[in-house]
């Protein structure tokens, strides 16, 4: 794989990771409120399915794009958790 596909995979991992963790925060709020249980379950399933599709697609292109996707996803996790900690502090 060329470097461009690895960079694209990393960016896709970051974008998907950022969306995943923002949806996770919304999902937690839905579960805690206890009102929209069906909606909370739907968001939960969609989050997991989206990540599964992303990593499956990245794996089809080889190990380097898959690892780049994972790195992007983990960077997004660090960014969103740090942002959330700053908001609550």
N, C-alpha and C positions, 0 to 999 in steps of 0.2 A: 504494500500500500504506500502511496505517496504521502508526503507531509500535509498536503491540503486536506485529504480525507481524514487524517488524524485530528487536525485542527477543527474541522467541521464536526467531527464526532465529539470532541471535547466541548465545543460550544453547545451542541445539542444536549449533551449531558448536563451542562450547567443550566440551560434554559428549562429543561424538563425537571431537574432537581429543584430549581427555584420554585417552579409551579407546584411540584409535589409537596414541598414543605410549607408553602403558603396554604395549599389546600388542606394539609394536615392540621394547621392551626385553625382553619375554619371548621374542619371536621371535629376537632376537640371541642370547639364551642358548641357545635350542634349536639354532640353527645352529652355535654355537661348540661345544656339547657333542658334536655329530655323531651323537647316538644316535637322535633322533626326527625323521628327515628328512621323512617323510610328514606328520607333525604340524606341523613348521615350515612346510612349503609350504602346508598348509591354513590355518594362521594368517595367513600372508602374503597368500594370495588373499582370505580373509575381510576382512582389514584394508582392502585396496584396494577390494574390492567395496562395503564399508560406506561408505567415504568417497565413492565414485562415486555411490552411491544418494543419499546426503545432499546432495551438491552438485547432482545432477540434480533432486532434489525442490525444493531451494531455487531453482533457476533457473526452475522452472515458475511461481513466484510473482513473478518479476521481478528486476530488477537490485539493488534495495535489500536484499531478503532474502538474495540470493546474496552480496553484499559483506559483509553482517553475519555470515553463516555463515563466510566466509573470515576475517574479523577475529576471531571467536570461536575458530576453529581455530588461528590464529596465536598468540593469547594463550595457549591451552592448550599450544602448543609451547614458548613461553617459560617457562611455569610448570613444565612437566615437565622440561625440560632444566636449568633452574636447580635444581630439587629433586634431580635426579640428580647434578649437579655437587657439591651440598652433601653428598650421601650418600657420594660417593667421595673427597671431600677430607679 
